Amino acid sequence: MAHWQQLTEFVVRLPHRAGELARLTTQLRAAKVEILSYFGPTEGKSADGFHIVPADPEQFREFAAKHGLGTWEEPCFHLTAKYRGGDLVGTLDSIAQEGINIQFVNAFEANGQFGILIWVDDADVDRLAKILSLS
């Protein structure tokens, strides 16, 4: 079964100008803030902000405060495992069978491993953690 951990996602609004993402990434590297995932549009109808999932949420909070970044936080779950056909389907099916609605998912496969980030409604966070602990 997949290894999992509960993480914290930070949403940051970036100015819509060329180079803003590069500037932020340079600052993160200089501060040695390890980022597990970042994604999202910075402009348009779906641009609620740029999504960042750091390895260490407290370190990112300190970074954001130092750089004057307004953020908001959401819990998410990170699952990883050796990729075998059907594992991801089985995981998603077990979550659905418990009546938990996944709000957002970001999945990928690389070098024989799969990774998935899952967001659920705040009311389902503890339930999902329990289900993943039993798997």
Helices and strands as residue ranges (DSSP letters): E 3-12, H 20-30, E 35-39, E 50-54, H 57-66, E 71-82, H 87-97, E 102-110, E 113-120, G 122-124, H 125-134
